[in-house]
């Protein structure tokens, strides 16, 4: 009789331990289930609504309306435009500059920036100008030279997916306009410019 009681107690202990381990194993799966329910972080993306920017220097382009443009104040007579397009939520920016140059070609511009021959490059267009696009390890640069004027766009490869979409939009709609027409639409912030880019109609 005593053996039966001992055996029964042993079996009962095994059952209690079995239930305990089963409940512990079942409970351990809950954190993983909760992790799977955590919503993914929304990826930043350029807006699909665009603003047209027209510069007194004689060019225009469109950019997403969730970005901002900062125009550097410069008294350098050799500089016609120095813009930075940036986001308050995304690292990086796009810089656009137009300035006088002594360089005669885009190839000379590439050499002047000490860009290695191994850097990836391809032909491109900036408005109606032939341009060259160069990609290094940390940035993408586009340059064009016309009538002793250098046009450059620089995109640091930070948040590359975001900024490349903005860059492609700017490039696709970049165009030159006559400074006279631009001044008329720029109001009190306009100024007279002696720059006449290729493709403009000059009225005598």
Secondary structure, DSSP 8 states (H G I E B T S, - for coil): -HHHHHHHHHHHHHHHHHHHHHHHHHHHTHHHHHHHTS---------SSEEEEEETTTEEEEEETTSEEEE-----TTEEEEEEEE-SSSS-EEEEEEEE-S--SHHHHHHHTT--TTSEEEEEEETTEEEEEEE-SSEEEEEEEETTEEEEEEEESSSHHHHHHHHHHHHHH-EE--HHHHHHHHGGG--------TT-----
